[in-house]
Amino acid sequence: MTLRRDKTWCVRGCAAAVLGGACMPAAASPLSGLSAGTVVQLALATVAVLLCWLLWRVWNHRRHQERSLLAEIRQREERLNLALWGSGDEFWDWDIRDNRLYRLGASQLLGQGSHEEISTDDWRTHTIHPEDLPRVQKLLQEHIVGHTDVFESEHRVRNARGEWIWVRSRGKVVERDADGSPLRMAGTARDITAIRRAERERRVAIEVLRSMSEAVAVIDLDFRFISVNPAFSRITGYSEDEVIGQNSRLLDSSQHSAEFYRRVRDVLERTGHWAGEMWQKRKDGEEFLGWIEMSEVRDALGQRSHFVAVVNDITDKKRAEQELRYLANYDTLTGLPNRALLSERLGRAIVRARRQETRVAVLFLDLDRFKDINDSLGHAAGDRLLKAAATRLQATVGASDTVARLGGDEFTVVLEDVESIPAVERMAREILTAFSMPLEVDERHDVSITPSLGISLYPDHGLVPTDLLKFADTAMYQAKAEGRNTYQIYNETMDAESRRRATILASLRKAMDRGEFRLVYQPRMALADGRITGAESLLRWHSAELGEIHPSVFVPLAEESGLILQIGDWVLSEALQTLKRWRAHGLTDVSIGVNVSVLQLVRGNLPEKLARMIEDLGVPANRIELEVTESMVMQNAEQHTSVLNELRKLGVTLAIDDFGTGYSSLVYLKRLPIDTLKIDKEFIGDLTRDPDDEAITATVITMGHSLGLNVIAEGVESEQQLSYLREQGCDEIQGFWLSPPLDAHRCLAFIRSWQPGTVAAIPAPY
């Protein structure tokens, strides 16, 4: 409006000047003879025109500037719109006095219009997420009152599509009134939804890495550490600061060559991946086995940027696997292969023998009366004995031969490339000889124990491992039946014997319940006056299925199976009841002898049981004689001595049966609380025909008397034997010359009718 008024004024002035000039006198102009007034008017008109032209030029120039300024403003606005659109940002301008908000920005925030003007109330109600609104208002208020230099907030807003997105809004008060009250506030808002999502994923990834038990390391293309997680420091001992920038060779172990690590890195660089087991070295020098997976990482352009290595310490796992493998294949006590590994090795040996047309021998070894030693010395000592036996066995056989423990006291030896059966027998004899020397159990105990061996051969006896082991086991039982401490080679007839043993054992388990046992009694006589001093109770078994079974057959089976404890208790009770009945018939000076198993001594609580029986039946303890075999009591003389002392305190007498067949030490024999020695009938049988037996018998009698013991000869069957024993001063005799074993009633009748000087003529089955 101002420019227009100036323009009108200028035109009008110029016109007036022109008109005024026309009214001037002509004589005023010196050029045309005009008047001075006319000249003045013309001059004024000219000046007016010039002034109008100048005013027009000024107006035109100002108008041009305004147009340029408006164009520049429009251009800057367009650039701002483009910049906001390209960046996805929003510009906002808040008129605080009018409570209006002007928003300018990209279409992803504001829609197609790219700008809007709303009231502040609508902005609060419809644009900001209700959960974030209190916090946003609080931050705005803090800035407005001057507590913060700028307003900055991350909150959710609704975009043009109605979706909630995260924005980072920054702004500042840009205009205040004279009193300092805010009039206008401007700022920007940026969509940070993707950034927050990436940040959340990054935090999750970091937490995952922190919580991982596996070590994770980021390595550059030169194999230098860039980053590691806490598990890496825990496993390797290196902190993050100590490894960043260091080459990964820092962890290389001496268990791998440099060439190995070079090949691993070559594969990783060539293929971008490597996985496998690798030994690594910790900071303290300790080495550990790790399962390592290394993979390449590529950037957005698809270029390889670095490697990520995941290390899992599997040292303990491998150790556990090895222990499990060891437990699955080796005996933990002796360190020998167990049954599973033995079967595997025996199978391979058979395959090689079949291919090379050679032989394989299997020796099945069982320690004789090991249960007695284990029970008497204790399980700890028994374990030491087994370890000593394993060591002795390994030292005897060849280094290429397999020695295994099948369990308990059973061992197996596998001999490959066997030349002949005599070569196997020679090895069996070497094993027997090796065990002739005592085994050291501890510093105080040396235990003598003998093995029984069974032998089977491939392909002579079997073609598969199970058959060879079974046949060797069968032969071993035959060796025990032959008297132990020997070996037997399998033959087919042994199967029948093995089946017979199994049948007898099955019937033996039922014999007690069926009442198939009975006792017979064999009297013994004093040589000095011919008086019957007592009788030995002997166990007999008549099976309903098998008939009469000899004690030499079923008693060893009862001892091996543990049934002897139950049977022994029955024998002791039955014998004491017989003693009570005899005493009721006037035989008050007669004793009863009862044979006791080693298991009864070590596991049967024999002193307590015997004391209770004596009290219940009311029989005198001094008329009870317990008989233990020499070999049995000498296996652990010290422990057996303590039990025998307890029995001796009850008042019973103790006898060593079968004396001369064992390995008694005179020192131990002197210490034992025994009263009687019973010379084995093996020496008495050839007494008048074998000078050696005569010398042994005479020596035993003399030795027994020197120790203050009563000496009884068993198995006396002839007058000549009787005469020799009387000449040597033997105290008592027992055998068929006097009487065969009799049942309780007939034995009572025999004793009551006995007259010194007479000879028994009472037939009775043995």
matplotlib code that plots the C-alpha trace (Angstrom):
import matplotlib.pyplot as plt

x = [0.0, 2.9, 4.5, 1.3, 0.7, 4.3, 3.8, 0.5, 2.1, 5.1, 2.9, 0.7, 3.7, 5.3, 2.1, 1.8, 5.3, 4.8, 1.6, 3.3, 6.1, 3.8, 2.5, 5.9, 6.7, 8.7, 11.1, 12.2, 14.2, 17.5, 17.5, 14.2, 13.6, 11.0, 10.2, 12.0, 8.9, 8.5, 12.0, 11.6, 8.5, 10.2, 13.1, 10.8, 8.9, 12.1, 13.2, 9.8, 10.1, 13.5, 12.3, 9.4, 11.7, 14.0, 11.0, 9.8, 13.3, 13.4, 9.9, 10.7, 14.0, 12.2, 9.5, 12.2, 13.9, 10.6, 10.0, 13.5, 13.1, 9.8, 11.3, 14.2, 11.9, 9.8, 13.1, 14.3, 10.9, 11.0, 14.6, 13.5, 10.6, 12.9, 15.4, 12.7, 11.1, 14.5, 15.5, 12.1, 12.2, 9.5, 9.8, 7.3, 6.5, 4.5, 2.6, 2.3, 0.1, -2.5, -2.0, -1.4, 1.1, 2.4, 4.0, 6.0, 7.7, 8.0, 4.9, 5.8, 5.1, 2.3, 0.9, 0.5, 0.1, 3.4, 2.2, -0.6, -1.7, -3.5, -4.3, -2.0, -4.8, -5.4, -1.7, -1.7, -4.9, -4.4, -0.8, 1.3, 1.0, -1.0, 1.7, 4.4, 2.4, 3.1, 6.8, 6.8, 4.8, 7.2, 10.2, 8.5, 7.7, 11.3, 12.6, 10.0, 10.7, 14.4, 15.6, 17.0, 18.7, 16.8, 13.8, 14.7, 12.4, 12.0, 8.4, 5.8, 3.5, 0.9, 2.0, 0.0, -1.1, -2.3, 0.7, 2.6, 6.2, 9.1, 10.5, 13.3, 12.0, 14.3, 13.3, 13.9, 12.0, 12.8, 10.7, 9.7, 7.8, 9.2, 8.5, 10.4, 7.3, 7.6, 5.7, 7.1, 8.9, 10.3, 12.1, 12.4, 11.2, 13.0, 11.6, 13.9, 11.7, 14.3, 17.1, 15.3, 14.6, 18.3, 19.3, 17.0, 18.4, 21.9, 21.2, 19.6, 22.6, 25.0, 23.0, 23.0, 26.8, 27.2, 25.1, 26.7, 28.8, 30.8, 33.6, 32.9, 35.6, 35.4, 38.6, 39.7, 41.0, 44.5, 43.4, 43.6, 41.0, 38.4, 36.0, 35.4, 32.6, 32.9, 32.9, 36.1, 37.8, 36.5, 37.7, 41.1, 41.9, 42.6, 40.6, 39.2, 41.8, 44.6, 43.6, 42.1, 44.6, 46.5, 46.9, 44.9, 48.2, 48.2, 46.1, 48.0, 48.9, 52.1, 50.0, 49.5, 52.2, 52.5, 51.5, 48.2, 47.2, 48.4, 46.1, 43.2, 43.6, 44.0, 40.8, 39.0, 40.3, 39.5, 36.0, 34.9, 34.3, 36.1, 34.9, 36.7, 38.5, 41.6, 43.9, 44.2, 46.4, 45.1, 46.8, 48.3, 49.8, 47.2, 46.0, 42.4, 40.6, 38.0, 35.4, 35.8, 33.6, 34.8, 32.8, 33.2, 31.0, 30.2, 29.2, 26.3, 28.3, 28.9, 32.6, 34.2, 34.8, 35.8, 35.5, 33.6, 34.9, 32.8, 34.9, 33.4, 35.7, 35.1, 38.0, 35.8, 33.4, 36.1, 37.5, 34.1, 33.7, 37.1, 36.1, 32.9, 34.7, 37.2, 34.4, 32.7, 35.8, 38.1, 37.8, 38.1, 39.8, 42.6, 42.8, 42.4, 40.0, 36.5, 34.2, 33.0, 36.6, 37.7, 34.9, 35.9, 39.6, 38.9, 36.7, 39.5, 42.0, 39.7, 39.4, 43.2, 43.6, 41.1, 42.9, 46.4, 45.2, 46.6, 45.2, 43.9, 43.8, 41.5, 42.6, 39.9, 41.4, 39.6, 41.3, 40.7, 38.8, 39.0, 35.6, 37.1, 40.0, 37.7, 35.4, 38.1, 40.4, 37.7, 36.7, 39.4, 42.1, 40.3, 40.5, 44.2, 44.6, 42.8, 45.1, 48.1, 46.8, 46.2, 49.8, 51.2, 49.2, 50.3, 53.9, 53.7, 52.0, 53.4, 53.0, 51.0, 48.5, 45.3, 44.6, 41.1, 39.0, 35.5, 34.4, 34.9, 38.0, 37.7, 40.4, 40.9, 44.0, 43.9, 46.9, 47.3, 49.5, 49.5, 52.0, 50.7, 48.7, 51.9, 52.8, 49.5, 50.0, 53.5, 52.0, 49.4, 52.1, 54.0, 50.9, 50.5, 54.2, 53.9, 51.1, 53.1, 54.7, 52.5, 50.8, 51.4, 48.1, 49.6, 52.6, 51.4, 49.8, 51.2, 48.5, 49.1, 46.3, 46.2, 44.4, 42.4, 42.6, 40.4, 41.7, 39.8, 41.2, 40.1, 39.3, 39.6, 36.8, 34.8, 34.6, 33.1, 34.1, 31.1, 31.7, 35.4, 34.7, 32.0, 34.2, 37.2, 34.9, 33.7, 37.3, 38.1, 35.3, 36.8, 40.2, 38.5, 36.9, 40.3, 41.6, 42.3, 45.7, 45.8, 44.6, 42.3, 41.9, 38.3, 36.7, 33.2, 32.7, 33.1, 29.8, 28.0, 29.9, 29.0, 25.3, 25.5, 26.9, 24.2, 21.6, 23.1, 23.2, 19.6, 18.6, 20.8, 18.9, 15.7, 17.3, 16.9, 13.2, 12.6, 14.4, 16.8, 19.9, 20.8, 23.7, 25.7, 28.2, 31.6, 32.9, 36.6, 38.5, 41.4, 44.3, 45.5, 42.4, 40.1, 37.4, 35.0, 35.7, 33.3, 31.9, 32.3, 29.1, 29.1, 26.6, 24.8, 22.4, 19.9, 18.2, 14.8, 15.8, 19.4, 19.7, 22.7, 25.2, 28.7, 29.8, 32.9, 30.5, 27.9, 29.9, 32.1, 29.0, 27.4, 30.5, 30.7, 27.0, 26.9, 24.3, 26.8, 25.8, 22.3, 23.3, 26.1, 23.6, 21.3, 24.2, 25.3, 21.8, 21.1, 24.4, 23.9, 20.4, 21.9, 24.4, 21.5, 19.7, 22.8, 23.5, 19.9, 20.8, 23.8, 26.6, 27.9, 31.6, 31.2, 31.9, 30.4, 32.6, 31.1, 32.8, 32.7, 33.1, 35.3, 32.2, 30.7, 33.8, 33.9, 30.3, 28.1, 28.4, 29.3, 30.3, 26.9, 24.9, 26.7, 26.4, 22.7, 22.3, 24.3, 22.1, 18.8, 19.7, 21.6, 24.5, 28.1, 30.4, 33.4, 31.6, 31.5, 34.5, 34.5, 36.7, 38.2, 40.4, 44.1, 44.0, 40.9, 42.2, 45.7, 44.4, 44.0, 45.4, 45.3, 41.7, 40.6, 42.5, 40.4, 37.2, 38.6, 39.5, 35.9, 34.8, 37.4, 36.0, 32.7, 34.5, 34.3, 37.4, 38.9, 40.5, 42.5, 41.1, 42.9, 46.3, 49.2, 47.5, 47.8, 50.7, 50.6, 53.2, 54.4, 54.5, 50.8, 50.0, 51.5, 49.4, 46.1, 43.8, 43.4, 43.3, 43.5, 45.3, 43.6, 46.0, 44.5, 43.6, 45.7, 48.8, 47.1, 46.0, 49.5, 51.0, 52.3, 53.4, 55.0, 57.9, 57.3, 53.8, 55.1, 57.7, 55.2, 52.7, 55.4, 56.5, 53.0, 52.4, 55.6, 55.0, 51.5, 52.6, 55.3, 52.7, 50.5, 47.8, 45.7, 46.5, 43.8, 44.4, 41.6, 40.9, 42.3, 41.1, 43.6, 45.2, 48.7, 47.8, 46.5, 49.7, 51.9, 49.9, 50.0, 53.7, 54.1, 52.0, 49.0, 46.2, 43.0, 41.9, 38.8, 37.9, 36.3, 38.5, 36.5, 33.2, 31.7, 29.5, 26.2, 22.9, 22.3, 20.3, 22.7, 25.7, 24.2, 23.7, 27.2, 28.8, 26.6, 27.5, 31.2, 33.7, 37.4, 39.3, 36.5, 36.4, 33.3, 31.3, 28.3, 27.8, 26.5, 26.4, 29.0]
y = [0.0, 2.4, 1.7, 2.4, 5.7, 6.8, 5.8, 7.9, 10.8, 10.7, 10.6, 13.4, 15.5, 15.0, 16.0, 19.1, 20.0, 19.6, 21.7, 24.3, 24.5, 25.2, 28.3, 29.9, 33.0, 32.4, 35.3, 33.6, 30.9, 32.0, 29.3, 30.1, 33.6, 32.4, 34.4, 33.6, 32.3, 29.8, 28.6, 28.1, 26.2, 24.0, 23.4, 22.5, 20.2, 18.5, 18.1, 16.6, 14.1, 13.1, 12.8, 10.7, 8.5, 8.0, 7.2, 4.7, 3.1, 2.8, 1.4, -1.1, -2.1, -2.6, -4.7, -6.8, -7.4, -8.4, -10.9, -12.3, -12.6, -14.4, -16.7, -17.4, -18.1, -20.4, -22.1, -22.5, -23.8, -26.3, -27.3, -27.7, -29.8, -31.9, -32.3, -33.2, -35.6, -37.2, -37.6, -38.6, -35.8, -33.4, -29.7, -28.3, -24.8, -24.3, -20.9, -21.0, -18.0, -19.2, -22.8, -23.9, -26.4, -26.2, -29.4, -29.7, -33.0, -36.1, -38.0, -41.1, -38.9, -36.5, -38.2, -36.9, -33.2, -33.2, -30.5, -29.8, -27.3, -28.6, -27.4, -28.3, -30.2, -32.3, -33.0, -34.2, -36.2, -37.9, -37.8, -38.8, -42.2, -42.0, -43.8, -41.4, -38.2, -37.5, -37.8, -35.5, -32.8, -33.0, -32.5, -29.6, -27.9, -28.3, -26.6, -23.8, -22.8, -22.8, -26.0, -27.4, -25.7, -27.7, -30.0, -33.6, -36.6, -40.1, -41.1, -42.7, -40.8, -41.9, -41.6, -40.9, -44.6, -44.6, -46.7, -46.0, -45.2, -43.9, -40.4, -38.4, -34.8, -31.9, -28.2, -24.9, -21.7, -19.2, -16.2, -14.7, -11.5, -8.5, -10.4, -13.5, -15.6, -18.0, -17.1, -19.6, -22.9, -24.8, -28.0, -31.3, -34.9, -37.9, -41.4, -43.6, -46.8, -48.7, -47.3, -48.4, -51.8, -52.2, -51.0, -53.5, -56.2, -55.1, -55.1, -58.6, -59.7, -58.3, -59.9, -63.2, -63.0, -62.0, -65.0, -67.5, -70.2, -70.4, -68.0, -65.6, -63.6, -61.2, -61.2, -59.0, -60.3, -60.3, -62.5, -59.8, -59.6, -56.9, -57.9, -60.8, -61.7, -62.4, -66.2, -65.7, -64.1, -66.8, -69.6, -68.2, -66.1, -63.0, -59.9, -58.0, -55.2, -57.8, -59.3, -56.5, -55.8, -59.0, -61.8, -65.0, -66.9, -65.8, -68.9, -71.4, -74.6, -76.6, -79.7, -78.6, -77.7, -74.4, -76.1, -77.2, -73.7, -72.4, -75.0, -74.0, -70.3, -71.2, -73.1, -70.3, -67.7, -69.9, -71.1, -68.7, -71.4, -73.9, -76.2, -78.8, -79.7, -77.7, -77.4, -73.8, -72.3, -70.2, -67.2, -69.3, -71.8, -74.5, -76.1, -77.0, -78.7, -76.6, -77.2, -74.2, -72.8, -69.9, -68.2, -65.1, -62.0, -59.8, -56.2, -54.6, -54.6, -58.3, -57.9, -60.0, -57.7, -60.0, -63.5, -64.7, -67.6, -69.5, -71.6, -74.3, -75.7, -79.5, -80.6, -81.9, -83.3, -85.2, -86.3, -87.6, -89.3, -91.0, -92.0, -93.4, -95.2, -96.5, -97.6, -99.3, -101.2, -101.5, -102.8, -99.8, -101.8, -103.6, -101.5, -104.6, -105.0, -106.0, -108.5, -106.2, -105.3, -108.9, -110.1, -107.4, -108.3, -112.0, -111.5, -109.7, -112.4, -115.0, -113.1, -112.8, -116.5, -117.5, -115.4, -116.6, -120.2, -120.0, -120.8, -118.8, -120.0, -118.8, -119.4, -118.9, -118.4, -118.3, -117.7, -120.7, -119.9, -116.1, -115.6, -117.0, -114.5, -111.6, -112.4, -112.9, -109.9, -107.6, -106.3, -103.6, -106.2, -108.4, -105.6, -105.2, -108.9, -108.8, -105.9, -107.8, -110.9, -108.8, -107.4, -110.9, -112.3, -109.4, -109.9, -113.6, -113.6, -111.9, -108.2, -108.9, -111.1, -109.9, -110.2, -109.3, -109.4, -110.6, -109.8, -111.0, -113.2, -114.4, -113.5, -114.4, -114.6, -114.6, -116.1, -115.4, -117.2, -120.4, -122.9, -126.0, -127.3, -128.0, -124.3, -123.4, -125.9, -124.5, -121.0, -122.5, -124.0, -120.7, -119.0, -121.6, -121.3, -117.5, -117.8, -120.2, -117.1, -115.2, -112.0, -108.8, -107.4, -104.7, -104.1, -106.6, -109.3, -111.6, -114.0, -117.3, -118.1, -120.5, -120.4, -123.0, -122.7, -123.8, -123.8, -123.7, -123.2, -121.8, -123.6, -126.9, -126.2, -123.2, -120.7, -117.7, -115.8, -116.8, -120.5, -120.3, -118.4, -120.9, -123.9, -122.4, -121.7, -125.3, -126.5, -124.3, -125.9, -129.2, -128.0, -127.1, -130.5, -132.1, -130.5, -126.8, -125.2, -127.0, -126.6, -128.5, -128.4, -128.5, -131.6, -132.5, -134.7, -131.7, -130.3, -133.2, -132.6, -128.9, -129.6, -132.1, -129.5, -127.1, -129.7, -130.6, -126.9, -126.4, -129.4, -128.2, -125.0, -127.0, -129.6, -127.7, -127.0, -130.6, -132.0, -134.0, -133.6, -135.9, -136.4, -139.6, -140.0, -141.8, -142.8, -142.3, -144.2, -143.4, -145.8, -145.6, -147.3, -148.2, -145.9, -144.2, -140.5, -139.0, -139.0, -136.7, -135.6, -136.0, -134.4, -136.6, -135.7, -137.8, -135.9, -136.8, -136.3, -137.3, -139.9, -140.0, -137.2, -137.5, -134.7, -134.1, -133.1, -131.0, -129.3, -127.3, -126.2, -125.2, -123.1, -121.5, -120.6, -119.4, -122.0, -123.5, -120.8, -122.0, -125.7, -125.2, -123.6, -126.6, -129.1, -127.4, -127.3, -131.0, -132.2, -130.4, -131.8, -135.3, -134.6, -133.6, -136.8, -138.9, -137.3, -138.1, -141.7, -141.6, -140.7, -137.8, -138.3, -138.3, -135.3, -134.3, -133.0, -130.6, -129.5, -125.7, -123.8, -120.8, -118.8, -119.6, -118.2, -114.9, -114.2, -116.5, -114.8, -118.3, -117.4, -115.6, -118.4, -121.2, -119.4, -119.1, -122.8, -123.9, -121.9, -123.0, -126.7, -126.8, -128.9, -128.4, -126.4, -128.6, -131.6, -129.7, -129.9, -127.6, -128.9, -126.5, -127.6, -126.7, -124.9, -122.9, -121.5, -120.8, -118.6, -115.8, -117.1, -113.8, -112.9, -116.5, -116.7, -113.9, -115.8, -119.0, -117.2, -116.1, -119.7, -120.9, -118.5, -120.3, -123.5, -125.5, -127.4, -126.7, -129.2, -128.8, -131.3, -132.9, -131.8, -132.2, -131.3, -127.6, -125.1, -124.5, -122.2, -123.6, -120.0, -119.6, -123.1, -122.3, -119.2, -120.8, -121.7, -125.3, -128.5, -131.3, -132.2, -134.7, -136.4, -136.7, -140.2, -139.8, -140.4, -143.2, -145.2, -146.0, -146.0, -149.6, -149.3, -145.9, -144.9, -141.3, -141.4, -143.2, -140.5, -137.7, -139.3, -139.9, -136.3, -134.9, -136.9, -135.7, -132.1, -132.1, -133.5, -130.9, -128.3, -129.9, -131.0, -134.1, -136.1, -138.1, -140.3, -140.5, -143.3, -146.2, -149.4, -152.1, -153.6, -152.8, -149.1, -149.3, -150.9, -148.3, -145.4, -147.0, -147.4, -143.7, -142.6, -141.4, -140.4, -141.4, -143.1, -142.8, -145.0, -148.1, -150.3, -148.9, -148.2, -146.7, -143.6, -144.4, -142.6, -141.2, -144.1, -146.8, -144.8, -144.4, -148.2, -148.8, -146.5, -148.0, -151.6, -150.9, -152.8, -151.9, -154.6, -155.5, -154.7, -153.2, -155.5, -153.2, -152.8, -149.4, -147.5, -144.8]
z = [0.0, 0.7, -2.6, -4.4, -2.7, -3.5, -7.1, -7.4, -5.7, -8.0, -11.2, -10.0, -9.1, -12.4, -14.2, -12.1, -12.8, -16.5, -16.4, -14.3, -16.8, -19.6, -17.9, -17.6, -19.7, -22.8, -22.2, -19.0, -20.9, -22.2, -24.8, -26.5, -25.5, -23.0, -20.0, -16.8, -15.2, -18.0, -17.7, -14.0, -14.5, -17.1, -14.7, -11.9, -14.3, -15.3, -11.7, -10.9, -13.7, -12.7, -9.1, -10.2, -12.2, -9.3, -7.0, -9.5, -9.7, -5.9, -5.8, -8.6, -6.8, -3.5, -5.2, -6.9, -3.5, -2.0, -4.8, -4.4, -0.6, -1.0, -3.6, -1.3, 1.6, -0.6, -1.7, 1.8, 2.9, 0.1, 1.0, 4.7, 3.5, 1.4, 4.2, 6.7, 4.2, 3.5, 7.1, 8.3, 10.9, 11.9, 12.7, 15.2, 16.2, 19.4, 19.8, 23.6, 23.8, 21.3, 22.4, 18.7, 17.4, 13.8, 12.6, 9.4, 8.4, 6.3, 5.1, 7.2, 10.3, 9.1, 6.1, 2.5, 3.6, 5.3, 7.7, 10.1, 12.6, 15.7, 19.2, 22.0, 23.7, 20.6, 20.4, 24.0, 23.6, 20.2, 19.3, 22.4, 23.9, 27.2, 29.1, 28.0, 28.3, 32.0, 31.4, 28.3, 30.2, 33.1, 30.8, 29.0, 32.3, 33.5, 30.4, 30.3, 33.9, 33.1, 34.9, 31.7, 28.8, 26.2, 26.1, 25.1, 25.3, 23.8, 23.6, 21.5, 19.1, 16.6, 13.0, 9.9, 9.7, 13.3, 14.5, 17.6, 16.8, 19.0, 18.4, 19.9, 20.3, 21.0, 21.3, 23.0, 23.9, 21.1, 22.1, 25.4, 26.3, 28.3, 31.5, 30.4, 29.9, 27.0, 23.8, 21.4, 21.4, 18.4, 17.8, 15.9, 16.3, 14.7, 14.2, 16.3, 16.2, 14.1, 16.3, 19.5, 18.0, 17.0, 20.4, 22.1, 19.9, 20.7, 24.5, 24.2, 22.2, 24.9, 27.7, 25.8, 25.3, 29.0, 30.2, 27.8, 29.4, 26.2, 25.6, 22.6, 20.9, 18.0, 15.9, 13.1, 9.8, 11.2, 14.0, 16.7, 19.4, 19.1, 21.8, 24.3, 26.6, 30.4, 29.9, 27.8, 30.8, 33.1, 30.9, 29.8, 32.8, 30.5, 31.1, 28.1, 28.5, 28.4, 25.1, 23.0, 20.2, 20.9, 18.4, 19.0, 19.1, 22.7, 23.5, 21.3, 23.2, 23.0, 22.4, 18.8, 16.3, 14.7, 11.4, 13.0, 13.9, 10.5, 8.7, 10.9, 10.0, 6.3, 6.3, 8.1, 5.6, 2.7, 3.7, 6.3, 8.9, 11.0, 13.9, 15.9, 19.1, 20.0, 23.0, 24.3, 27.0, 29.9, 31.4, 34.2, 31.7, 32.3, 29.1, 28.4, 25.6, 23.8, 21.2, 18.9, 16.2, 14.1, 11.5, 9.3, 9.6, 6.6, 6.5, 4.7, 1.4, 1.7, 2.5, 5.2, 8.2, 11.1, 12.6, 15.6, 17.7, 20.2, 22.6, 24.9, 27.6, 27.2, 29.4, 32.2, 29.7, 27.9, 31.2, 32.2, 28.9, 29.4, 32.9, 31.7, 28.9, 31.5, 33.9, 31.0, 30.0, 33.1, 36.6, 39.0, 41.7, 39.8, 36.6, 34.5, 31.6, 32.7, 31.1, 28.3, 27.2, 27.6, 25.3, 22.7, 22.8, 22.8, 19.8, 17.9, 19.0, 17.5, 14.2, 14.0, 14.9, 12.2, 9.6, 10.6, 11.4, 15.0, 18.4, 21.3, 24.9, 27.6, 31.2, 33.8, 37.3, 40.6, 44.0, 46.4, 49.5, 48.9, 50.6, 53.8, 53.7, 52.7, 55.5, 58.1, 57.2, 56.0, 52.6, 52.6, 53.0, 50.5, 47.9, 48.6, 48.1, 44.8, 43.6, 44.7, 42.8, 39.7, 39.9, 40.4, 37.4, 35.1, 36.0, 35.2, 31.7, 28.6, 28.0, 24.8, 26.7, 28.1, 31.8, 32.9, 36.1, 35.6, 39.1, 42.7, 42.7, 39.1, 36.6, 33.0, 30.8, 27.0, 25.3, 21.6, 19.0, 21.1, 19.7, 21.4, 24.4, 26.4, 26.0, 27.6, 30.4, 31.0, 31.4, 33.8, 35.9, 35.9, 37.3, 40.0, 40.9, 41.1, 43.6, 45.8, 47.4, 49.8, 48.7, 50.7, 51.8, 54.1, 56.3, 58.8, 56.7, 54.1, 52.8, 51.0, 48.5, 45.7, 42.4, 40.5, 36.7, 33.8, 30.2, 26.9, 23.4, 20.1, 17.8, 19.8, 22.2, 20.9, 18.2, 19.9, 23.1, 25.2, 24.6, 25.4, 28.6, 29.6, 28.9, 30.8, 33.7, 33.7, 33.6, 36.6, 38.7, 37.8, 39.0, 42.3, 42.5, 42.0, 45.2, 44.1, 43.4, 40.0, 36.4, 34.2, 30.4, 29.3, 27.8, 27.0, 30.0, 32.2, 31.0, 32.6, 35.8, 35.6, 35.1, 37.9, 40.2, 39.3, 39.9, 43.3, 44.3, 43.3, 45.5, 48.3, 48.5, 49.3, 51.5, 54.8, 54.3, 53.3, 56.3, 54.3, 56.5, 59.3, 61.7, 62.3, 65.1, 65.0, 68.5, 69.5, 72.1, 74.5, 73.9, 77.5, 79.0, 76.0, 77.2, 74.8, 75.3, 72.8, 69.3, 66.2, 64.6, 60.8, 58.4, 55.9, 53.1, 51.3, 48.5, 47.4, 43.7, 43.8, 46.6, 48.9, 48.3, 49.8, 52.1, 49.9, 47.1, 48.8, 51.7, 49.3, 47.4, 50.6, 51.5, 48.1, 48.1, 51.7, 52.7, 55.1, 57.7, 57.9, 57.7, 60.3, 62.8, 62.3, 62.8, 66.0, 67.5, 66.5, 68.0, 71.3, 71.6, 71.1, 73.8, 76.1, 75.4, 75.9, 79.3, 80.2, 79.6, 81.9, 79.4, 81.4, 80.6, 76.8, 74.5, 71.2, 68.4, 65.9, 62.6, 62.1, 58.8, 58.4, 57.5, 60.9, 62.5, 60.6, 59.8, 61.9, 65.3, 66.6, 70.2, 70.8, 69.2, 71.0, 74.4, 73.8, 72.9, 75.9, 78.2, 76.5, 76.5, 79.8, 78.5, 79.9, 77.7, 78.5, 76.8, 73.5, 71.1, 68.0, 65.2, 62.5, 59.7, 59.7, 56.3, 57.3, 60.5, 59.2, 56.4, 58.9, 62.1, 63.9, 63.4, 63.8, 67.1, 68.5, 67.7, 69.1, 72.3, 72.7, 72.2, 74.6, 77.2, 77.0, 78.3, 75.0, 73.8, 70.4, 67.9, 64.7, 62.2, 59.2, 60.7, 58.4, 55.2, 55.6, 56.1, 59.8, 61.3, 64.6, 65.9, 65.2, 66.3, 69.6, 70.0, 69.0, 72.0, 70.9, 72.9, 70.4, 67.1, 64.8, 62.5, 59.0, 57.9, 54.7, 56.9, 58.9, 55.8, 54.7, 58.2, 58.0, 54.4, 53.9, 56.1, 55.4, 56.8, 59.8, 60.4, 59.9, 62.3, 64.9, 64.5, 64.9, 68.0, 69.6, 68.6, 69.8, 73.2, 73.4, 73.0, 75.7, 73.2, 73.0, 69.8, 68.0, 64.9, 62.4, 59.9, 62.0, 60.3, 61.3, 64.4, 62.9, 62.7, 66.3, 67.6, 65.9, 67.3, 70.8, 70.5, 69.5, 72.5, 70.5, 72.9, 71.0, 67.8, 65.6, 62.6, 61.3, 63.6, 66.4, 64.7, 61.6, 61.9, 63.5, 64.0, 67.4, 68.9, 67.7, 68.7, 72.2, 72.3, 71.2, 73.8, 76.6, 75.6, 75.0, 77.1, 77.0, 75.1, 72.7, 69.0, 67.4, 65.2, 64.5, 60.8, 59.7, 56.4, 56.1]

ax = plt.figure().add_subplot(projection="3d")
ax.plot(x, y, z, "-o")
ax.set_aspect("equal")
plt.show()
